[in-house]
């Protein structure tokens, strides 16, 4: 591995979870040089999961999870340049240029610029206020508009859209979710979980319209009219757009670094420039376990891939190699997904469809590839052991809810089933 | 530990090395662990989020929270993996006559990790 020798100045672009964790981990790994975080947002680094959940249910901000308390940055000599945007990188001179006119010199640069919520581009979308959820300000703005009887239309039934639906029902809003695909969370979970969650939302009074994309939007008095692809019209007081995110990879691209919907990096988080790294939502990194480059928009990746990059900069030589893990909380049901669900894998169900707890395993040739769990986080953790082991297992046993996953894991470890 | 300060938590047969259980000490939820031949008791709620450590995954002498996969030492209660930074409270535990007992007052815990 090529590496910059003994960096003395690390600059982290991005003051989100990945940026904050990277700085913390540099110090934890013994890095004694200068560490600077450049953050576009005015806030200290924070975690985003609550923005679409607790933050919308409460009227207060107590659910915000800060990566570190404020004094930790001073104690650990981590310089914060908040409310400032990086405008360009001069890689020859190892300079980062900021929009306040200042220039930071780096030996190692970490791009933790994250992602932004994708905008809707249909006709009329720019003529009405549309809510996106990505920042503290976004969540505050949305919750101030949600009360009993508010007609809320959510475009997109991914994690964000469905979590907003759950929170909005808590506030008594009338909620409609429009999803272009034929099932909810189609990108993230197998059909069995989509079916469960569609039924869950409908049982809580959410109107879910599948196979419905929005073709145009128009103001209608104080309300907003959305024309669906089936010809129907949905009238809303408030509209939330949750149609995915776009990585903020422009800074890297303009600096001549390789991008592919994200900054392309190796398993150590390094670009082809050994002094430039990427971490978190913006990093299309090589995962040695999956043997492919992946872009992960998750809490786990924002924390742990960023920590892995910090350790490499501090002199370590371990790649980031974890099995992807996601979670979502909707109407009191905790959904967790481990591994990457595949459309062509065999599905094994543990439990009764439509009921919790429920565990779904996906296998190929007897090896567990991915798992989903509803209100069964520990079972999911045992499934992770089965995925990591690569063991070939009896599928009838995997599908027998009378055989505990804990016992299967124990057997695998004791017998050392060959991978 | 003096005898009068002991409170029964669960049966020894309720706990295995890979499956801790939830119990109570004076109204407070705790998690009971077995590591090798010894038993350990920590607070049940993670110090970082709403995860329950009795539902956690045990790896050697560490427990991984089911909520965010942060980790703690079962023996000392100290955090060992992000995002956890605050130690768990722990209680002295004792196995006798098929039962796991704990002291009524915690031994340690709270505060930032060193």
Interface residues (C-beta under 8 A of the other chain):
Chain A: X21 X24 X25 X65 X67 X299 X300 X303 X304 X307 X325 X377 X378 X380 X381 X382 X406 X409 X410
Chain B: X16 X18 X19 X49 X51 X55 X56 X57 X64 X66 X67 X68 X69 X82 X83
